[in-house]
Amino acid sequence: MLEMMVEECREAADKLLEDGQKYELESLLNGELDNNDVRLILTAGAGGTEACDWVDMLQRMYLRHAERMEYKAVIEEKTVGDVVGYKSVEILIEGANAYGWFRGEKGAHRLVRLSPFNANNKRQTTFAGVDVIPVLDDEIVNDIDVPESEFEITTMRSGGKGGQNVNKVESAVRIKHIPTGINIKCTQERSQHLNRDIAMKRVKAQLLAIAQEQRCKEINAIRGDAVEAAWGAQVRNYVLQPYKMVKDQRTNWETSDTQGFLDGDLESCIGELLRKRSRTEQEARDEEM
């Protein structure tokens, strides 16, 4: 009887601690855009076939994490790799505070492992870029004024399924914001006009998010912010061989449970990022006073 009471007290204490930590993290998601839905754009970087496989691994990790957090996640676009995996994947995640929760995932993610695509099974380093874009209402997007001269717009044929129109007509659109290097491609619709509108909305949404991160009052004041998926730019390292470790470069948070992390157990790491972001923003506000 006593053992049962002790066990019940322990479970109640654990639940209380878990609820307290959850409340703490929710209180940190108070940014102007934090409550918005979010798009994650995963792009293969340096590493060729290995990088495309790494994008596939990251896609799986984020989809599983979204499920753990009870978010709704949908793959909106993906470009298949030449051998395996994907050159790029776009995931829409919907739910309360989705943008605020995933905001810190932006940057280059570095993988180190014994490559299954190397004939000599040598250790290889590869990279993938993760862009995080808030989903904004049309009214907000339309109020964002950016000169047309700052955009470079190109059209191309969409690959994959969709009928003859998709492969014969240049319906896909890529928009690059020249000052920052932000690059968005859209192939969702069969109409070039619709794809252009969608791509422009996403570029403007990203510009607004960056302006807030850099505490700029005007869009034209932001600095270059394109994610570079290459050596020296990584925000997190995932080492699978010769030892196992995931380490976030910004907070020094780390774990040896690499499989659990890649299976979507990101809460502790993201929580530490939120705490650091809160401290950094408070320090910036104090300096302005």
Phi, psi and chi 1 to 4 in degrees:
 res  aa     phi    psi   chi1   chi2   chi3   chi4
   1 MET       -  -45.6 -176.6   68.8  177.3      -
   2 LEU   -62.4  -41.0  179.7   60.9      -      -
   3 GLU   -62.4  -38.5  -69.5 -179.0   -3.8      -
   4 MET   -65.1  -40.5  -70.8  179.7   61.5      -
   5 MET   -65.9  -40.2  -68.6  178.1   63.1      -
   6 VAL   -63.0  -43.0  170.3      -      -      -
   7 GLU   -64.8  -40.9 -177.5   61.3   29.5      -
   8 GLU   -64.7  -39.5  -72.2  176.0   -0.8      -
   9 CYS   -65.5  -39.4  -72.1      -      -      -
  10 ARG   -64.9  -43.7 -176.1 -179.8  -67.0  114.0
  11 GLU   -64.1  -39.2  -70.2  177.6   -1.4      -
  12 ALA   -66.3  -39.0      -      -      -      -
  13 ALA   -65.8  -42.1      -      -      -      -
  14 ASP   -62.5  -41.0  -70.3  -16.7      -      -
  15 LYS   -66.1  -39.5 -179.4   68.6  166.7   57.1
  16 LEU   -64.7  -41.4 -173.4   62.3      -      -
  17 LEU   -64.6  -43.2  178.7   61.1      -      -
  18 GLU   -62.3  -43.3 -178.9 -178.1  -24.2      -
  19 ASP   -65.0  -38.5  -71.3  -14.7      -      -
  20 GLY   -64.3  -42.0      -      -      -      -
  21 GLN   -67.1  -38.6  -69.6  174.5  -21.7      -
  22 LYS   -63.6  -43.2 -177.0  177.4 -179.8 -178.6
  23 TYR   -63.7  -40.3  175.5   78.5      -      -
  24 GLU   -59.9  -47.0  176.7 -151.8    4.8      -
  25 LEU   -67.0  -40.5  -65.5  179.3      -      -
  26 GLU   -61.8  -34.8  -72.8  178.8   -9.6      -
  27 SER   -69.5  -20.7   69.7      -      -      -
  28 LEU   -83.7  -14.5  -62.2  177.2      -      -
  29 LEU   -89.1   69.4  -64.2  169.2      -      -
  30 ASN  -121.7   15.4   55.0   10.0      -      -
  31 GLY   -70.1  161.6      -      -      -      -
  32 GLU   -60.0  -33.3 -173.1  174.4  -20.0      -
  33 LEU  -106.5   -1.3  -60.1  176.1      -      -
  34 ASP   -57.0  -33.2  -78.5   -1.9      -      -
  35 ASN   -80.5   -3.8 -164.6   44.2      -      -
  36 ASN   -75.7  159.9  -70.1   49.9      -      -
  37 ASP   -68.1  171.3  -63.5  -26.9      -      -
  38 VAL  -143.7  150.3   65.9      -      -      -
  39 ARG  -114.5  131.3  -79.4 -171.2  177.4   84.5
  40 LEU  -104.2  127.4  -56.5 -176.6      -      -
  41 ILE  -114.5  112.6  -59.7  177.6      -      -
  42 LEU  -100.4  130.3  -41.0  179.8      -      -
  43 THR  -132.7  130.9  -52.6      -      -      -
  44 ALA   -66.6  135.2      -      -      -      -
  45 GLY  -110.8 -139.4      -      -      -      -
  46 ALA   -64.7  132.5      -      -      -      -
  47 GLY   135.5   -5.3      -      -      -      -
  48 GLY    61.2 -128.2      -      -      -      -
  49 THR   -59.4  -39.2  -62.7      -      -      -
  50 GLU   -59.9  -39.3 -178.5   81.5   -3.9      -
  51 ALA   -66.8  -37.7      -      -      -      -
  52 CYS   -65.4  -38.4  -69.1      -      -      -
  53 ASP   -66.9  -36.6 -167.9   50.5      -      -
  54 TRP   -64.3  -39.0  179.4 -142.5      -      -
  55 VAL   -60.8  -40.2  167.7      -      -      -
  56 ASP   -63.2  -40.8 -168.3   16.7      -      -
  57 MET   -65.1  -41.8  -67.7  169.1   65.4      -
  58 LEU   -67.2  -38.3  -73.0  173.9      -      -
  59 GLN   -57.6  -47.5  168.1 -163.2 -120.7      -
  60 ARG   -61.4  -42.6  175.2 -179.4  176.1  -86.2
  61 MET   -61.0  -47.2  179.9 -176.4   80.1      -
  62 TYR   -69.9  -36.5  -73.7  126.1      -      -
  63 LEU   -65.0  -41.1  -70.7  175.6      -      -
  64 ARG   -68.5  -37.8  -70.5 -158.8  168.0 -164.8
  65 HIS   -67.0  -41.8  179.3   63.6      -      -
  66 ALA   -58.6  -39.9      -      -      -      -
  67 GLU   -64.8  -42.6 -176.7  179.3    1.7      -
  68 ARG   -59.9  -36.1  -75.7  171.0   60.7  101.0
  69 MET   -88.9    3.1  -61.9  -62.4  -67.6      -
  70 GLU    63.5   33.6  -62.1 -176.6  -11.0      -
  71 TYR   -90.6  158.3  -72.7  122.2      -      -
  72 LYS   -95.3  123.8  177.9 -176.1  176.7 -178.2
  73 ALA  -123.3  131.8      -      -      -      -
  74 VAL  -133.1  133.3  178.6      -      -      -
  75 ILE   -81.3  117.3  -63.4  174.9      -      -
  76 GLU   -92.2  -36.6  -71.3 -161.8  -36.8      -
  77 GLU  -148.4  148.9  -74.8 -165.5   38.4      -
  78 LYS  -156.5  145.8   54.4 -172.9  175.6 -177.0
  79 THR  -115.6  118.1  -56.9      -      -      -
  80 VAL   -70.7  141.8  178.0      -      -      -
  81 GLY   -72.3  163.7      -      -      -      -
  82 ASP   -66.3  -32.2  -65.7  -28.3      -      -
  83 VAL  -116.3  -58.2  179.8      -      -      -
  84 VAL  -140.7  170.7  -62.4      -      -      -
  85 GLY    63.8 -151.0      -      -      -      -
  86 TYR  -137.7  142.4  -58.0   97.5      -      -
  87 LYS   -74.8  -33.7  -65.9  179.1 -179.8  177.9
  88 SER  -156.4  151.4   64.4      -      -      -
  89 VAL  -142.0  137.8  174.3      -      -      -
  90 GLU  -119.5  123.3 -175.8  173.6  -45.9      -
  91 ILE  -117.1  128.0  -53.4  171.0      -      -
  92 LEU   -96.8  125.4  171.6   63.9      -      -
  93 ILE  -120.3  124.8  -60.2  176.3      -      -
  94 GLU  -117.6  138.8  -61.2  173.2  -42.7      -
  95 GLY   154.0  169.9      -      -      -      -
  96 ALA   -61.6  127.4      -      -      -      -
  97 ASN    60.9   28.8  -66.6  -44.4      -      -
  98 ALA   -61.9  -45.3      -      -      -      -
  99 TYR   -65.2  -44.5  174.5   66.7      -      -
 100 GLY   -60.9  -37.6      -      -      -      -
 101 TRP   -70.2  -41.9 -176.4 -104.0      -      -
 102 PHE   -93.3   -5.1  -75.4   96.0      -      -
 103 ARG   -54.0  -37.4 -177.6  171.4  143.0 -168.1
 104 GLY   -75.1   -4.7      -      -      -      -
 105 GLU   -78.9   -8.1  -67.6  -54.3  -64.9      -
 106 LYS   -64.3  132.4  178.0  178.2  178.2  177.4
 107 GLY   137.9 -171.5      -      -      -      -
 108 ALA   -91.5  133.1      -      -      -      -
 109 HIS  -113.3  124.0  -66.5 -117.1      -      -
 110 ARG  -106.4  129.2  171.2  177.7  172.6 -108.4
 111 LEU  -113.2  133.5  172.2   68.4      -      -
 112 VAL  -124.8  122.1 -180.0      -      -      -
 113 ARG  -160.9  171.9   67.7  171.4  178.5  176.4
 114 LEU   -79.0  112.4  -61.7  177.5      -      -
 115 SER   -71.4  127.1  173.9      -      -      -
 116 PRO   -72.6   -7.5   27.7  -34.9      -      -
 117 PHE  -102.8    3.9  -52.1  105.9      -      -
 118 ASN  -102.6  123.8 -173.7  -60.6      -      -
 119 ALA   -58.0  -31.4      -      -      -      -
 120 ASN   -94.9    7.3  -62.6  -42.4      -      -
 121 ASN    53.1   41.4 -160.7   33.4      -      -
 122 LYS   -81.4  155.2  -70.9 -175.4  176.8 -179.9
 123 ARG   -69.0  135.9 -172.1  172.6   60.1  163.9
 124 GLN  -136.4  145.4 -173.7  165.8  -30.9      -
 125 THR  -108.3  134.1  -62.1      -      -      -
 126 THR  -141.9  165.3 -169.7      -      -      -
 127 PHE  -134.8  153.7  -63.2   85.8      -      -
 128 ALA  -141.7  143.7      -      -      -      -
 129 GLY   -98.6  141.2      -      -      -      -
 130 VAL  -121.6  119.2  177.6      -      -      -
 131 ASP  -103.9  141.8 -102.8  -41.4      -      -
 132 VAL  -123.6  117.7 -177.1      -      -      -
 133 ILE  -125.4  125.8  -54.6  174.2      -      -
 134 PRO   -70.3  147.8   27.7  -34.4      -      -
 135 VAL   -91.6  119.6  177.6      -      -      -
 136 LEU  -110.7  153.2  -56.8 -179.5      -      -
 137 ASP   -67.1  150.7  -66.3  -25.4      -      -
 138 ASP   -57.1  -36.6  -73.0  -10.7      -      -
 139 GLU   -60.8  -42.2  -72.9 -175.3   10.8      -
 140 ILE   -67.4  -43.6  -63.2  175.9      -      -
 141 VAL   -62.0  -42.9  173.1      -      -      -
 142 ASN   -65.4  -23.8  -68.2  -24.9      -      -
 143 ASP   -82.3   -8.9  -73.3  -19.2      -      -
 144 ILE   -83.9  114.1  -59.5  173.1      -      -
 145 ASP  -101.4  112.7 -174.4   22.8      -      -
 146 VAL  -127.7  128.6 -175.6      -      -      -
 147 PRO   -58.3  137.7  -22.9   33.2      -      -
 148 GLU   -58.4  -29.4  -75.0  -72.9  -27.5      -
 149 SER   -65.7  -15.6   59.3      -      -      -
 150 GLU   -85.9   -4.5  -67.5 -170.5    0.5      -
 151 PHE  -108.2  141.6  -65.0  115.5      -      -
 152 GLU  -115.8  115.0 -180.0 -178.1  -76.7      -
 153 ILE  -113.2  124.8  -57.2  174.3      -      -
 154 THR  -126.9  151.6   55.1      -      -      -
 155 THR  -118.4  157.1   59.6      -      -      -
 156 MET  -158.3  169.5   65.4 -147.8   75.2      -
 157 ARG   -79.9  140.8  -64.7  177.6 -176.0  176.4
 158 SER   -82.3  138.8  -63.8      -      -      -
 159 GLY   -93.7  172.0      -      -      -      -
 160 GLY    86.8 -163.8      -      -      -      -
 161 LYS   -74.2  161.9  -61.6  178.8 -179.6  179.4
 162 GLY   140.0    3.7      -      -      -      -
 163 GLY    94.9  176.2      -      -      -      -
 164 GLN   -64.0  -35.4  -67.5 -177.9  -12.8      -
 165 ASN   -58.4  -39.8  179.2   70.0      -      -
 166 VAL   -61.7  -38.9  169.3      -      -      -
 167 ASN   -91.6  -15.9  -64.5  -51.6      -      -
 168 LYS  -105.1  -26.0  -69.2 -175.6  177.2  179.9
 169 VAL  -105.6  141.1  178.4      -      -      -
 170 GLU   -78.3   77.8  -68.4 -169.2  -18.2      -
 171 SER   -91.4  -22.2   57.3      -      -      -
 172 ALA   -75.2  147.0      -      -      -      -
 173 VAL  -132.3  137.3  175.2      -      -      -
 174 ARG  -122.0  128.8 -175.4 -170.3  -56.9  -82.7
 175 ILE  -119.2  127.0  -61.2 -179.9      -      -
 176 LYS  -115.9  129.3  178.6  179.5 -179.8  179.8
 177 HIS   -89.1  107.3 -177.4 -114.1      -      -
 178 ILE   -59.4  -45.8  -60.6  170.2      -      -
 179 PRO   -61.5  -33.2  -24.7   35.7      -      -
 180 THR  -104.6  -20.2   60.1      -      -      -
 181 GLY    85.9    2.1      -      -      -      -
 182 ILE   -62.0  133.6  -67.8  170.4      -      -
 183 ASN  -133.4  117.9 -150.4  -37.0      -      -
 184 ILE  -124.3  130.4  -62.3  -68.5      -      -
 185 LYS  -115.4  138.6  177.3 -176.6  176.1 -176.9
 186 CYS  -132.4  127.4 -175.8      -      -      -
 187 THR  -128.4   12.6   62.0      -      -      -
 188 GLN   -59.9  -43.9  -86.1 -176.5 -123.9      -
 189 GLU  -102.2  163.5  -56.0  -67.1  -21.7      -
 190 ARG   -83.8   -9.7  -65.1  174.0   60.8  124.2
 191 SER  -101.3  129.5  160.7      -      -      -
 192 GLN   -61.7  -38.9 -177.7 -173.4  117.7      -
 193 HIS   -61.5  -44.9  177.9   71.2      -      -
 194 LEU   -66.2  -41.1  -69.6  175.5      -      -
 195 ASN   -63.7  -36.2  -78.3  -30.9      -      -
 196 ARG   -65.1  -43.1 -174.4 -175.9 -173.0  -79.0
 197 ASP   -62.6  -43.6  -74.6  -12.8      -      -
 198 ILE   -64.1  -45.8  -66.7  170.7      -      -
 199 ALA   -63.1  -41.4      -      -      -      -
 200 MET   -63.9  -40.5 -175.4   62.6   73.3      -
 201 LYS   -61.7  -39.7  -71.9  176.7 -177.9  176.9
 202 ARG   -71.2  -37.3  -66.1  179.1 -174.1  175.9
 203 VAL   -62.8  -46.7  170.3      -      -      -
 204 LYS   -65.0  -37.7  -72.6 -174.6  174.6 -178.1
 205 ALA   -61.9  -41.0      -      -      -      -
 206 GLN   -68.2  -39.1 -166.2  162.8   -1.6      -
 207 LEU   -62.5  -41.9  -72.1  172.6      -      -
 208 LEU   -63.7  -43.0  179.2   60.1      -      -
 209 ALA   -63.0  -41.7      -      -      -      -
 210 ILE   -66.7  -41.0  -64.7  167.5      -      -
 211 ALA   -59.0  -39.3      -      -      -      -
 212 GLN   -70.6  -39.4  -67.2 -162.5   -6.1      -
 213 GLU   -62.2  -40.0  -72.5  175.2    5.6      -
 214 GLN   -90.3    4.8  -62.8 -176.8    0.8      -
 215 ARG    56.2   44.7  -53.5 -178.6   71.4   80.6
 216 CYS   -99.9  139.3  -60.3      -      -      -
 217 LYS   -80.9  -24.5  -65.9 -178.1  179.8  179.4
 218 GLU  -124.5  145.0  -59.8  -67.2  -22.4      -
 219 ILE   -58.3  -39.7  -68.2  -68.4      -      -
 220 ASN   -72.8   -0.5   59.3   13.6      -      -
 221 ALA   -95.9   -6.4      -      -      -      -
 222 ILE   -74.6  153.0   67.0  177.4      -      -
 223 ARG   -92.3  166.7  -55.6 -179.7  -62.7  -83.7
 224 GLY   -53.9  134.6      -      -      -      -
 225 ASP  -139.3   15.2 -158.6   75.5      -      -
 226 ALA   -66.3  135.8      -      -      -      -
 227 VAL   -73.6  126.3  171.9      -      -      -
 228 GLU  -104.3  108.9 -176.7 -179.2   -2.8      -
 229 ALA   -85.3   74.7      -      -      -      -
 230 ALA  -155.6  174.0      -      -      -      -
 231 TRP   -58.0  137.7 -174.8  -90.1      -      -
 232 GLY    92.0  -12.3      -      -      -      -
 233 ALA  -111.2    4.5      -      -      -      -
 234 GLN   -71.4  143.7   66.1  -93.9   23.8      -
 235 VAL  -100.0  -19.8  -64.5      -      -      -
 236 ARG  -150.1  139.6 -170.5  177.5  -62.1  143.6
 237 ASN  -109.8  137.0  -67.7  -44.9      -      -
 238 TYR  -121.3  103.1  -55.5   69.7      -      -
 239 VAL  -105.4  117.6 -178.0      -      -      -
 240 LEU  -103.5  -23.9  -54.7 -173.7      -      -
 241 GLN  -146.6  144.9  -81.8   97.7   16.2      -
 242 PRO   -83.2   -6.4   31.3  -36.4      -      -
 243 TYR  -131.9  175.6   54.4   90.3      -      -
 244 LYS  -115.3  122.3  -65.3 -175.3 -178.2  -62.2
 245 MET  -164.4  135.5 -178.5 -179.4   71.0      -
 246 VAL  -112.0  126.6  176.0      -      -      -
 247 LYS  -135.0  128.4 -177.8  172.2 -177.4  177.3
 248 ASP   -87.4  124.9 -164.3  -76.4      -      -
 249 GLN   -71.9  -20.7  -62.4  -62.8  102.3      -
 250 ARG   -85.9  -31.5  -61.3  155.8  -65.5 -178.6
 251 THR  -116.0  -12.0   62.4      -      -      -
 252 ASN    68.3   12.0  -71.8  -36.6      -      -
 253 TRP   -63.8  139.9  179.9   94.7      -      -
 254 GLU  -150.6  159.0   62.6 -178.5   60.4      -
 255 THR  -149.4  150.3  179.5      -      -      -
 256 SER   -94.6   -6.2   58.6      -      -      -
 257 ASP   -85.0   70.6 -177.0   14.8      -      -
 258 THR   -64.5  -37.0   54.7      -      -      -
 259 GLN   -66.1  -43.2 -170.6   57.3   55.2      -
 260 GLY   -61.3  -40.4      -      -      -      -
 261 PHE   -64.9  -46.5 -162.7   87.0      -      -
 262 LEU   -69.7  -16.4  -69.6  170.8      -      -
 263 ASP   -86.6    3.7  -78.6  -19.5      -      -
 264 GLY   109.6    5.6      -      -      -      -
 265 ASP   -85.3   77.5 -174.1    5.1      -      -
 266 LEU  -105.4   -2.9  -81.1   61.6      -      -
 267 GLU   -55.9  -46.8  -70.0   93.9  -41.2      -
 268 SER   -63.8  -43.3  177.7      -      -      -
 269 CYS   -64.8  -46.9 -179.4      -      -      -
 270 ILE   -66.4  -36.6  -68.8  178.1      -      -
 271 GLY   -59.7  -41.4      -      -      -      -
 272 GLU   -66.4  -36.9 -164.1   58.6   36.1      -
 273 LEU   -63.0  -41.3  -83.4  169.6      -      -
 274 LEU   -64.0  -40.5  -70.7  174.9      -      -
 275 ARG   -64.4  -42.7  -65.5 -176.9 -173.3   96.5
 276 LYS   -66.8  -40.7 -179.9  173.8 -178.5  179.4
 277 ARG   -60.7  -41.4 -174.5  175.9   84.2 -172.6
 278 SER   -62.4  -43.1  177.9      -      -      -
 279 ARG   -64.8  -42.3  -68.6 -166.8  -61.9  -91.3
 280 THR   -64.0  -43.2  -58.8      -      -      -
 281 GLU   -66.9  -36.3  -69.0  176.5  -11.5      -
 282 GLN   -66.5  -40.3 -176.9   59.4   52.0      -
 283 GLU   -63.1  -39.0  -69.9  169.6    0.0      -
 284 ALA   -65.5  -39.8      -      -      -      -
 285 ARG   -65.9  -38.7  -74.7 -168.0  -67.6  -91.7
 286 ASP   -64.1  -38.2  -68.5  -17.7      -      -
 287 GLU   -66.1  -31.8  -70.0  179.4   -1.3      -
 288 GLU   -75.9  -18.8  -68.0  175.4   -5.2      -
 289 MET   -76.4      -  -67.4  178.1   63.5      -
